[in-house]
Amino acid sequence: MSVLKSKKQNLKDIEFYAHMNNAISLIKKWRESSPANEELKLMSESLVGIFFWCNTMEQEARIHEDIVSQYRDKKNRAIFKLKQIENG
């Protein structure tokens, strides 16, 4: 079972990806015009690292939400079956 994201969260994700795309594109352009600049190289690598870290955290949050949802469903089914047994 998959946990659907809210419209608000989807908009926040789009905003994040747009900002990251703008920043990475700018740094790429600057690096192409100044390939020997070590600070730009470090900034580029750092930004990519931040992007992957954020992506990993998002995936872990979704997995966590999915696991919690599965446990909640199992608990609710067990309670429902117990009530059916009690009511005969």
Residue pairs with C-beta under 8 A, 6 or more apart in sequence:
1 66
1 69
1 70
1 73
2 66
3 62
3 65
3 66
3 69
5 13
13 58
16 54
20 47
20 51
23 47
24 44
24 47
24 48
24 51
27 40
27 43
27 44
27 47
28 44
30 37
30 40
31 37
31 40
31 41
31 44
34 40
